[in-house]
Amino acid sequence: MIAVGITALGVALALAPGDHVFRGEFEWSYLLTPVIGAYTCFLAATRTRGIDRRFWSLMTASMAIWPVGQLMFIITSAAGAYTFPSWVEVPVVLSNTLTVAALVRYPRHGAAFTARNILDALMVSLSVGLITWHLWLRPLVENLGGAAELRSVAGLYFPIIGALQLTLGILALGRAKYRDQIPLTVIVLGLVLLAAGGIWYAQWQSDGSTSTSGFAFNMLGNLCTTLAPLLVFRAADRSRRARAVLYPTSIVPYIPAAAAVTVSVVAVHRGTAQSAELLVVLVLILMLSARQYAVLWQNNRLRRTIENTERQMRHRAHHDALTGLANRAHLQERLDQLTDTRGGTPSLLFIDLDDYKIVNDTLGHRIGDQVLVDFAARLRNGIRRADTIARLGGDEFVVLLDDVDEAASTVAARVLELLDEPFTHDGHTVTVSGSIGVVTHGPSDPPTTSEEMLARGDTAMLRAKRSGKGTVVEFDTGMALVDLDDTHLRAALTAAIERETLGIALQPIVDTATGRIRGTEALLRLTRGRTVADPLSVVAAASRGGILPELTSAVLQHTARRTSPGDDHPHPGTIHVNVLPIELDTAHLEASLRSVFDTGLLRPHQLVLEIAENAIAPHHDDVHRGIARMHALGVRIALDDFGSTDTSLSTLAALDVDIVKLAPALVDALDRLPRMTTVISSLVQMADSLGAVVIAEGVERPGQLDMLRHLGVPLAQGYLLGAPHLDTARSATAI
């Protein structure tokens, strides 16, 4: 408001009748507006970033230097020493140069088409130059001569620099983003006024006029530059609130071109047009035509790009990114089509690669992914083109057969033959087998859905795995009573992981001498009605379903939150979490542990990972490396269910474990078989000599606890010492 008031006063004084040259009030009002403008540009520079900040910083410097020249003009004029041209104009020239630099460096938002930008620059330059020449420069040049010649030549600088600034401003407006369009439009309006002021100033110096009315253009131009930064903040706020229709900046270059053609037509009508000027108009018209062609070409290219993008998006929505096969959505659409068609006999092969997870964990995901890609290629070459091949995720594939002449189980057998040849990559030879479940929907069968077909195929595949892997099993209704439980388990686990509602029960580990709690074991709990699902079956279902990493991570995260010390309870000592032995030497487990440790809820030395002894033998080398990997993180390892196999002693000797947990079967026989005391006593001494601590599991009777204490077993857990208890605010996950 101050700038508007000062400018209004200055304009009124400049336009006032009479000889009032260098009137003091006018001079100072002419000085203050750019000072305020420098301040508003500085505010814009401090509130923007990157190239936007650079633009407003240059504008700040330009506006700050302008009043220096005006102050020098006032001082020299008051002393009667002002002449034109002189060193007084140097700050003004520097200010104009900074404005040009700011416009040249203006952020090129969306400047994707270089050819069109070049055409725009040439068109605007020719248009503004032609207008300036017709209306102002030509009369000045024609009047050159006599004593005023030097002043007239020097005065040409102002209309030329004004035309250059206006050209750059129009080009900048043509590529402006939505939030910058209104502020930049105000700046361009200011440049128009400043260009008019520059032309008037050149004429003023040329003919020696004493009128100051032309200074009004400069004052209004500076006012526009003062107000523009304030509009930056309002425009930014408006763009956050809503996306209005964009300002049609693409038509900006046409405006000066149309004005230039109009001025030239008027000159022709008056008979003052010159051949060179008409040649420029012809070139300008050719440029307009070329630009219009460029716009049409760009629009066509954009249309083709959009069509290609839409085609790619449709393909990605229905195909697997890794293998290029159909995905679940595409498969279900095709399944629904076939099951809705009467008379057809579609069959479904549900394929799962056996022990594929071992490939991933031992050779890495890159080799594992390549195996999937190669298997997909073998399926394409071995299955009819009319049939649909899909990848559901992980190592699960489905082949949908449409009315094959041979039995679906015969096709499934051929699919297994595709796996007979090993996969070879980077010097690694990978051999995998497959388990296939077969489902056929005959014309006389009751209506079904794609989900039901997939569930039956999954169930048959699980039966094939349990039958020894590398086999084919056809679905029958008798399987649903048993094997569909596995499908339900995986579905319940997936939902619980996504909703972060896993049921975790905590069971205390107690000091046999003092009765104090020294640790806690976290146990996964899933229930159906009043029955608790077997944790081993739950983990096995997660492993077969490819969600074991997510399950382990979720258990670790929830356990860390559940056992973190609070105002009403201390930290429960060490935290024991069960994992599969094969998980120890995997990147996903290490990443999950680091994520938990980063929360600060659990420290590495507080965590104990328990591995079941009876699951170690097939992965002995992997477990050995995994234990070293966990020790490097500061995590301890417990050998769970020790004594449950014939190789317990050799396993204990070979693995560098920190804790040995006696199997409940050993503890159960402690107060019934006299010789068991000797066995456990020897185990305690052996573990102690290896640097391992012994924990007795399954303590349910007081006599057992007394004998364990007498034998020197330091820690114990069982229902006698504390049953597993769920979070009071959460029940076991229901299935």
C-alpha positions in Angstrom: 0.0 0.0 0.0 2.9 2.4 0.7 4.4 1.7 -2.7 1.0 2.3 -4.4 0.6 5.6 -2.5 4.0 6.8 -3.3 3.6 5.8 -7.0 0.3 7.5 -7.2 1.8 10.7 -5.8 4.7 10.5 -8.2 2.5 9.9 -11.2 0.3 12.8 -10.3 3.3 15.1 -10.0 4.8 13.8 -13.2 1.5 14.4 -15.1 0.8 17.8 -13.5 0.7 20.7 -16.0 3.3 23.4 -16.0 7.1 23.5 -15.8 7.9 21.5 -12.7 11.1 19.8 -13.8 13.1 18.2 -11.0 10.4 19.1 -8.5 11.6 17.7 -5.1 8.5 15.8 -4.2 8.4 14.1 -7.6 12.1 13.2 -7.4 11.9 11.5 -4.0 8.7 9.6 -4.8 10.5 8.4 -8.0 13.3 7.2 -5.7 11.3 5.3 -3.0 9.2 2.9 -5.2 12.2 0.8 -6.3 13.5 0.8 -2.8 10.3 -0.9 -1.6 10.5 -3.1 -4.7 14.0 -4.3 -3.7 12.5 -5.3 -0.3 9.6 -7.3 -1.7 11.9 -9.1 -4.2 14.2 -9.9 -1.3 11.3 -11.5 0.6 10.5 -13.6 -2.5 14.1 -14.7 -2.6 14.1 -15.8 1.0 10.9 -17.8 0.6 11.9 -19.7 -2.6 14.5 -22.2 -3.5 16.9 -23.1 -6.2 16.6 -21.4 -9.6 13.5 -19.5 -8.4 15.6 -18.0 -5.6 18.3 -17.0 -8.1 15.7 -15.2 -10.2 14.4 -13.1 -7.3 17.9 -12.5 -6.0 18.9 -10.9 -9.3 15.7 -8.9 -9.3 16.5 -7.7 -5.8 19.9 -6.5 -6.9 18.4 -4.8 -9.9 15.8 -2.9 -7.9 18.3 -2.0 -5.2 20.8 -0.5 -7.7 18.1 1.5 -9.6 17.5 4.1 -6.9 21.3 4.6 -6.6 21.3 6.0 -10.1 18.2 8.1 -9.3 19.9 9.5 -6.2 23.0 10.4 -8.2 20.7 12.1 -10.7 19.0 14.1 -8.0 22.3 15.3 -6.5 23.9 16.2 -9.8 20.8 17.9 -11.0 20.5 20.0 -7.8 24.1 21.1 -8.3 23.4 22.0 -12.0 26.1 19.5 -13.1 24.0 16.9 -14.8 24.6 16.2 -18.5 23.5 13.3 -20.7 25.2 10.9 -21.2 27.3 10.7 -18.1 28.5 8.4 -15.3 25.2 8.9 -13.6 23.6 6.4 -16.0 26.0 3.6 -15.0 23.8 2.3 -12.1 20.8 2.3 -14.4 22.7 0.4 -17.0 23.8 -2.1 -14.4 20.3 -2.4 -13.1 19.0 -3.2 -16.6 21.7 -5.7 -17.1 20.7 -7.6 -13.9 17.1 -7.6 -15.0 18.2 -9.1 -18.3 20.2 -11.7 -16.4 17.3 -12.6 -14.2 15.0 -13.1 -17.2 17.6 -15.2 -19.0 18.0 -17.3 -16.0 14.3 -17.6 -15.4 13.3 -21.2 -14.4 12.6 -23.1 -17.6 9.6 -25.0 -16.2 8.3 -27.5 -18.8 10.6 -26.3 -21.6 10.5 -29.7 -23.3 10.5 -28.7 -27.0 13.7 -26.8 -27.9 12.7 -26.1 -31.5 9.5 -24.4 -30.4 11.4 -22.4 -27.8 13.8 -21.1 -30.5 10.9 -20.2 -32.8 9.2 -18.3 -29.9 12.4 -16.4 -29.1 12.9 -15.4 -32.7 9.2 -14.5 -33.2 9.0 -12.3 -30.0 12.3 -10.7 -30.7 11.4 -9.7 -34.3 7.9 -8.6 -33.2 9.0 -6.4 -30.3 11.9 -5.1 -32.4 9.6 -4.3 -35.3 7.1 -2.5 -33.1 9.9 -0.5 -31.4 11.4 0.4 -34.7 8.1 1.5 -36.3 6.9 3.6 -33.4 10.0 5.1 -31.8 13.5 4.1 -33.1 12.9 5.0 -36.7 11.9 8.6 -35.9 14.9 9.0 -33.6 17.3 7.6 -36.2 15.9 9.8 -38.9 16.3 12.9 -36.7 20.0 12.2 -35.8 22.3 15.2 -36.5 23.6 18.4 -35.1 24.6 19.0 -31.5 22.0 16.5 -30.3 23.5 13.6 -32.2 25.5 12.2 -29.3 22.6 12.5 -27.0 20.3 10.9 -29.5 22.7 7.9 -30.2 23.2 7.4 -26.4 19.5 7.6 -25.9 18.9 4.7 -28.2 20.2 2.4 -25.5 17.0 2.8 -23.4 14.4 1.7 -26.0 16.7 -1.1 -27.2 17.3 -2.5 -23.6 13.6 -2.0 -23.0 12.7 -4.1 -26.0 15.2 -6.8 -25.0 13.8 -7.0 -21.5 10.2 -7.1 -22.8 11.2 -9.9 -25.3 12.8 -12.0 -22.5 9.8 -11.3 -20.2 7.3 -12.5 -22.8 9.3 -15.6 -23.4 9.5 -16.3 -19.7 5.8 -15.9 -19.4 5.3 -18.4 -22.3 6.9 -21.2 -20.3 5.8 -20.2 -16.8 4.2 -22.7 -14.4 0.7 -22.1 -13.0 1.8 -20.5 -9.8 4.2 -18.1 -11.6 1.8 -16.9 -14.3 0.1 -14.1 -12.5 3.3 -12.6 -10.9 5.2 -12.9 -14.2 2.3 -11.3 -16.1 2.6 -8.3 -13.7 6.3 -8.2 -14.3 5.8 -8.2 -18.1 3.3 -5.4 -17.8 5.9 -3.5 -15.8 8.4 -4.2 -18.6 6.0 -2.8 -21.2 5.7 0.4 -19.1 9.5 0.6 -18.5 10.1 0.1 -22.3 7.7 3.0 -23.0 9.5 5.0 -20.4 12.8 4.2 -22.0 11.6 5.3 -25.4 10.2 8.5 -23.9 13.5 9.1 -22.1 15.5 8.8 -25.3 13.1 11.2 -27.0 13.4 13.5 -24.0 17.1 13.6 -24.1 17.1 14.0 -27.9 14.9 17.1 -28.1 15.8 18.6 -24.7 12.2 18.7 -23.4 11.6 19.8 -19.9 8.4 17.8 -19.4 8.5 15.0 -16.8 5.3 13.3 -17.8 7.1 10.3 -19.3 8.6 9.4 -15.9 5.1 8.1 -15.0 5.8 5.1 -17.2 8.9 4.2 -15.2 7.2 4.7 -11.9 4.3 2.5 -12.8 6.7 -0.1 -14.2 8.7 -0.2 -11.0 5.4 -0.5 -9.1 4.5 -3.6 -11.1 7.9 -5.1 -10.2 7.3 -4.2 -6.5 3.9 -5.9 -6.4 4.8 -9.1 -8.4 6.7 -10.8 -5.5 3.8 -10.4 -3.2 1.6 -12.2 -5.8 4.1 -15.2 -5.7 2.9 -16.1 -2.2 -0.8 -15.8 -3.0 -0.3 -17.8 -6.2 1.5 -20.5 -4.3 -1.3 -20.7 -1.8 -3.9 -20.8 -4.5 -2.1 -23.6 -6.3 -2.2 -25.6 -3.1 -5.9 -25.1 -2.6 -7.1 -25.9 -6.1 -5.9 -26.5 -9.6 -7.8 -24.0 -11.7 -7.7 -23.9 -15.5 -4.2 -23.0 -16.6 -3.5 -19.6 -18.1 -3.1 -20.1 -21.8 0.6 -19.2 -21.9 1.1 -21.0 -25.2 -0.6 -18.1 -27.0 1.7 -15.5 -25.5 4.2 -15.4 -28.4 1.3 -14.7 -30.8 0.3 -11.5 -29.1 3.4 -9.4 -30.0 3.5 -11.0 -33.4 -0.1 -9.9 -34.1 0.7 -6.4 -32.8 3.8 -6.2 -35.1 1.8 -7.3 -38.2 -0.9 -4.8 -37.3 1.6 -1.9 -37.0 3.1 -2.9 -40.3 -0.3 -3.0 -42.0 -1.0 0.5 -40.7 2.4 1.6 -42.1 1.6 0.2 -45.5 -1.7 1.9 -45.4 0.0 5.3 -44.7 2.6 4.6 -47.3 5.5 4.8 -44.8 6.5 1.1 -44.8 9.9 0.2 -46.1 10.9 -2.9 -48.0 13.2 -4.1 -45.2 10.3 -3.8 -42.8 8.0 -5.8 -45.1 10.6 -8.5 -45.4 10.7 -8.8 -41.6 6.9 -9.1 -41.6 7.2 -11.9 -44.2 9.7 -13.8 -42.2 7.5 -13.3 -39.1 4.5 -14.8 -40.9 6.7 -17.8 -42.0 7.7 -18.3 -38.4 4.1 -18.2 -37.3 3.3 -20.9 -39.8 6.3 -23.0 -38.8 5.4 -22.6 -35.1 1.8 -23.7 -35.8 3.2 -26.8 -37.6 5.5 -27.5 -34.7 2.6 -27.3 -32.3 0.6 -29.7 -34.4 3.5 -32.1 -34.7 4.1 -31.9 -30.9 0.4 -32.5 -30.2 0.5 -35.6 -32.5 3.6 -36.9 -30.8 2.1 -36.3 -27.4 -1.1 -38.1 -28.4 1.0 -41.1 -29.6 3.0 -41.0 -26.3 -0.2 -41.0 -24.3 -1.6 -43.9 -26.4 1.6 -45.9 -25.9 1.6 -45.1 -22.2 -2.0 -46.3 -21.8 -1.2 -49.4 -23.8 1.8 -50.1 -21.5 -0.3 -49.4 -18.4 -3.0 -51.9 -19.6 -0.3 -54.5 -20.2 1.3 -53.9 -16.8 -2.1 -54.1 -15.1 -2.6 -57.6 -16.5 1.0 -59.0 -16.6 3.8 -59.9 -14.3 6.6 -57.4 -14.4 9.4 -60.0 -13.9 8.4 -62.8 -16.3 5.9 -61.1 -18.7 3.3 -63.7 -17.9 -0.3 -62.9 -17.1 -0.8 -61.9 -13.5 -3.5 -62.9 -11.0 -6.0 -60.2 -12.2 -5.7 -61.4 -15.9 -5.9 -65.0 -14.8 -9.1 -64.5 -12.8 -10.7 -62.6 -15.7 -9.9 -65.5 -18.0 -11.0 -68.1 -15.5 -14.4 -66.3 -15.0 -14.9 -66.3 -18.8 -14.2 -70.0 -19.1 -16.3 -71.1 -16.1 -19.2 -68.9 -17.3 -19.2 -70.6 -20.7 -21.4 -73.6 -20.9 -20.1 -76.8 -22.4 -16.4 -76.1 -21.8 -14.0 -78.1 -19.6 -11.3 -75.7 -18.3 -8.5 -77.2 -16.2 -6.1 -75.5 -13.9 -2.5 -76.5 -13.1 -1.3 -74.9 -9.8 2.5 -75.1 -9.9 4.9 -74.4 -7.0 8.7 -74.7 -7.3 10.0 -76.9 -4.5 12.6 -75.4 -2.2 12.9 -72.3 -4.4 13.5 -70.3 -1.2 16.8 -72.1 -0.7 17.9 -70.8 -4.1 17.1 -67.3 -3.1 18.7 -67.5 0.2 21.9 -69.2 -0.9 22.5 -67.7 -4.4 20.7 -64.4 -4.0 17.6 -62.9 -5.5 19.2 -62.1 -8.9 19.8 -65.8 -9.6 16.4 -66.7 -8.1 14.7 -64.2 -10.4 16.5 -65.5 -13.4 15.3 -69.1 -12.6 11.7 -67.8 -12.6 12.2 -66.0 -15.9 13.7 -69.1 -17.5 11.0 -71.4 -16.1 8.4 -69.0 -17.6 10.1 -69.2 -21.0 10.0 -73.0 -20.8 6.3 -72.9 -20.0 5.7 -70.7 -23.0 7.5 -73.1 -25.3 5.8 -76.2 -23.8 2.2 -75.0 -23.5 -0.3 -74.3 -26.3 -0.6 -70.6 -27.3 -4.4 -70.8 -26.6 -3.8 -71.6 -23.0 -3.1 -69.0 -20.3 0.1 -69.0 -18.3 0.2 -66.8 -15.2 2.5 -66.1 -12.3 0.6 -65.4 -9.0 3.7 -64.3 -7.1 6.8 -65.7 -5.6 7.4 -69.2 -7.1 3.7 -69.9 -7.8 2.6 -70.3 -11.4 -0.8 -71.3 -12.9 -1.5 -72.8 -16.3 -5.2 -72.5 -17.4 -6.1 -75.1 -20.1 -9.1 -74.6 -22.3 -10.6 -77.8 -23.5 -7.5 -79.9 -24.0 -7.8 -83.3 -25.8 -5.6 -85.0 -23.3 -5.9 -85.3 -19.5 -4.8 -82.3 -17.5 -2.6 -84.5 -15.4 -0.7 -85.5 -18.6 0.0 -81.9 -19.3 1.1 -81.5 -15.7 3.5 -84.3 -16.1 5.0 -82.6 -19.1 5.4 -79.4 -17.1 7.4 -81.4 -14.5 9.6 -82.7 -17.3 10.5 -79.1 -18.1 12.2 -78.9 -14.7 14.4 -82.0 -15.4 17.0 -79.9 -17.1 18.9 -77.7 -14.5 19.1 -74.0 -14.8 22.5 -72.5 -15.3 23.4 -68.9 -14.5 26.8 -67.2 -13.7 28.5 -70.5 -13.2 25.8 -71.8 -10.9 23.8 -74.9 -11.7 20.3 -74.8 -10.1 18.1 -77.9 -9.9 14.5 -77.5 -8.7 11.5 -79.7 -8.8 7.9 -78.7 -8.8 4.6 -79.7 -7.1 1.5 -79.4 -9.1 -2.2 -79.4 -8.1 -4.7 -80.1 -10.9 -8.3 -78.9 -10.9 -10.8 -79.6 -13.7 -14.3 -78.0 -14.0 -16.6 -80.2 -16.1 -19.8 -79.1 -17.8 -21.9 -81.0 -15.2 -20.1 -79.5 -12.2 -21.9 -76.9 -10.2 -21.1 -73.2 -10.9 -17.8 -72.0 -9.4 -15.7 -68.9 -9.2 -12.1 -68.1 -10.1 -11.2 -67.8 -6.4 -12.7 -71.3 -5.7 -10.8 -72.8 -8.6 -7.5 -71.2 -7.4 -8.1 -72.4 -3.8 -8.7 -75.9 -4.9 -5.6 -75.9 -7.1 -3.6 -74.5 -4.1 -5.0 -77.3 -1.9 -4.1 -80.0 -4.4 -0.6 -78.5 -4.8 -0.1 -78.6 -1.0 -1.1 -82.3 -1.0 1.5 -82.9 -3.7 4.2 -81.2 -1.6 3.3 -83.4 1.4 3.4 -86.4 -0.8 7.1 -86.0 -1.4 7.4 -83.0 -3.8 8.0 -83.3 -7.5 4.5 -84.9 -7.9 1.1 -84.2 -9.4 -2.1 -84.4 -7.4 -5.6 -83.9 -8.7 -8.1 -82.2 -6.5 -11.0 -84.1 -5.0 -13.6 -82.9 -2.5 -12.2 -85.0 0.3 -9.1 -82.8 0.4 -11.1 -79.7 1.5 -11.7 -81.1 4.9 -7.9 -81.2 5.7 -5.8 -79.3 3.3 -7.9 -76.1 3.0 -6.8 -75.4 6.6 -3.3 -74.5 5.2 -4.9 -72.0 2.8 -6.9 -70.5 5.7 -3.8 -70.3 7.8 -1.9 -68.3 5.2 -4.9 -66.0 4.5 -5.2 -65.3 8.3 -1.5 -64.7 8.6 -1.4 -62.3 5.7 -4.4 -60.3 7.0 -2.9 -60.2 10.6 0.5 -59.0 9.2 -1.1 -56.2 7.1 -3.3 -55.1 10.0 -0.5 -55.5 12.6 -2.8 -57.7 14.7 -0.6 -60.7 15.3 -1.3 -62.6 18.5 1.9 -62.8 20.5 2.0 -64.7 23.8 4.8 -64.2 26.3 6.1 -67.0 28.6 8.6 -66.1 31.4 12.0 -67.8 31.8 12.7 -68.0 35.5 15.9 -68.3 37.6 15.6 -71.7 39.3 17.5 -70.5 42.4 15.7 -67.2 43.1 12.4 -67.5 41.2 13.1 -64.1 39.4 12.2 -63.7 35.8 15.3 -63.5 33.7 13.8 -63.6 30.2 10.7 -64.0 28.1 9.9 -66.2 25.1 7.6 -64.7 22.4 5.1 -67.3 21.0 2.9 -66.8 17.9 -0.7 -67.6 18.6 -3.5 -68.3 16.1 -6.8 -69.7 17.1 -9.9 -71.3 15.5 -12.7 -71.1 17.9 -11.3 -72.3 21.2 -8.4 -74.3 19.5 -4.9 -72.9 19.2 -3.3 -73.7 15.9 0.0 -75.6 16.0 2.8 -73.0 15.7 4.8 -75.3 13.5 2.0 -75.6 11.0 1.5 -71.9 11.1 5.2 -71.3 10.2 5.2 -74.0 7.6 2.2 -72.5 6.0 3.9 -69.1 6.0 7.0 -70.6 4.4 5.1 -72.4 1.7 3.1 -69.3 1.0 6.2 -67.1 0.6 5.3 -64.8 3.5 7.8 -66.1 6.1 10.1 -63.0 5.9 7.1 -60.8 6.5 5.9 -63.0 9.4 9.3 -63.0 11.1 9.6 -59.2 10.7 6.1 -58.7 12.1 6.8 -61.0 15.1 10.1 -59.2 15.9 8.5 -55.7 15.6 5.5 -56.6 17.8 7.6 -58.4 20.4 9.9 -55.4 20.7 6.9 -53.1 21.3 5.3 -55.5 23.6 8.3 -56.1 25.8 9.7 -52.5 25.9 9.9 -51.3 29.5 7.2 -48.9 30.7 6.1 -47.0 33.8 4.2 -50.0 35.1 6.7 -52.8 34.3 10.5 -53.2 34.0 12.2 -54.8 31.0 11.7 -58.6 31.1 15.4 -59.5 30.6 16.3 -61.4 27.5 13.8 -61.8 24.7 13.6 -65.1 22.9 12.1 -65.3 19.4 11.8 -68.5 17.3 13.1 -68.5 13.7 13.7 -71.2 11.2 17.4 -72.3 11.0 17.5 -71.5 7.3 16.6 -67.9 8.1 19.8 -67.1 10.0 21.9 -66.5 7.0 19.5 -64.4 5.1 19.5 -60.7 4.3 15.8 -60.3 5.2 16.4 -61.4 8.8 19.3 -59.1 9.2 17.3 -56.2 7.7 14.4 -57.0 10.1 16.7 -57.1 13.1 18.4 -53.8 12.2 15.0 -52.2 11.8 14.0 -53.4 15.2 17.3 -52.2 16.8 16.9 -48.8 15.1 13.7 -48.2 17.0 15.6 -48.4 20.3 13.0 -50.7 21.8 15.3 -53.7 21.8 19.1 -54.0 21.9 21.1 -56.8 20.2 22.4 -58.2 23.5 18.8 -58.6 24.8 17.7 -60.7 21.9 18.0 -64.5 21.6 17.0 -66.3 18.4 15.9 -69.9 19.0 16.4 -72.5 16.3 14.9 -76.0 16.5 17.5 -78.8 16.6 15.5 -81.2 14.4 15.3 -78.6 11.5 19.1 -78.0 11.3 20.4 -81.1 9.6 19.4 -80.3 6.0 21.0 -76.8 6.3 24.0 -77.4 8.5 26.4 -75.2 6.6 23.9 -72.4 6.2 23.1 -72.5 9.9 26.8 -72.4 10.8 27.2 -69.2 8.6 24.0 -67.8 10.0 25.1 -68.1 13.6 28.3 -66.2 12.8 26.3 -63.6 11.1 24.0 -63.1 14.1 26.9 -63.0 16.5 28.4 -60.2 14.4 25.2 -58.3 15.1 25.5 -59.0 18.9 22.5 -61.4 18.9 22.7 -64.7 20.8 21.5 -68.1 19.5 19.6 -70.8 21.4 19.5 -74.4 20.4 15.9 -75.3 21.0 14.4 -78.8 21.7 17.9 -80.2 22.4 17.8 -84.0 22.9 15.0 -84.6 20.4 17.2 -86.2 17.8 19.9 -88.9 17.6 22.5 -86.3 16.5 22.0 -83.9 19.4 25.6 -84.2 20.8 27.3 -83.7 17.4 25.1 -80.7 16.6 26.0 -79.1 19.9 29.7 -79.7 19.3 29.5 -78.3 15.8 27.5 -75.2 16.4 28.6 -72.2 18.4 25.4 -71.6 20.3 25.0 -69.5 23.4 22.0 -71.3 25.0 20.9 -74.9 25.1 17.2 -75.5 25.8 16.4 -79.0 27.0 13.5 -80.7 25.2 10.3 -81.1 27.3 10.6 -84.8 26.9 13.8 -84.9 28.9 12.3 -82.7 31.6 9.1 -84.8 31.7 11.1 -88.0 32.5 13.3 -86.3 35.1 11.2 -87.3 38.1 10.2 -90.6 36.6 13.4 -92.1 35.3 16.3 -92.1 37.8 18.9 -92.3 35.1 17.6 -89.1 33.5 19.2 -87.1 36.3 22.6 -88.4 35.2 21.9 -87.5 31.6 20.8 -84.0 32.4 23.7 -83.5 34.8 26.1 -84.5 32.1 24.4 -82.2 29.6 24.7 -79.3 32.0 28.5 -79.9 32.5 29.0 -80.3 28.7 27.2 -77.1 27.9 29.0 -75.2 30.6 32.4 -76.4 29.2 31.3 -75.1 25.8 30.3 -71.7 27.2 26.5 -72.3 26.8 23.7 -71.7 29.3 21.1 -74.4 29.9 17.3 -73.7 30.0 14.9 -76.5 30.9 11.6 -76.4 29.0 8.3 -77.9 29.9 8.5 -77.7 33.7 5.0 -78.6 35.0 5.5 -80.2 38.3 7.2 -78.9 41.5 9.4 -82.1 41.7 10.9 -81.4 38.4 11.8 -77.8 39.4 13.5 -79.1 42.6 15.6 -81.6 40.8 16.6 -79.1 38.1 17.7 -76.8 40.8 19.7 -79.6 42.5 21.3 -80.5 39.2 22.5 -77.0 38.6 20.2 -76.1 35.7 20.1 -72.3 36.1 17.0 -71.4 34.1 13.6 -73.0 33.4 10.2 -72.3 31.8 6.9 -74.1 31.8 3.3 -73.8 32.9 4.4 -74.3 36.6 6.4 -71.1 36.4 4.1 -69.1 34.1 1.8 -69.9 31.2 2.0 -68.0 28.0 -0.1 -64.9 28.2 -1.4 -62.6 25.5 -1.6 -58.9 25.5 -4.5 -57.8 27.6 -5.6 -55.5 24.8 -5.3 -58.1 22.1 -6.4 -61.7 21.7 -4.8 -64.4 19.6 -5.2 -63.9 15.8 -8.4 -65.7 14.8 -8.5 -67.9 11.7 
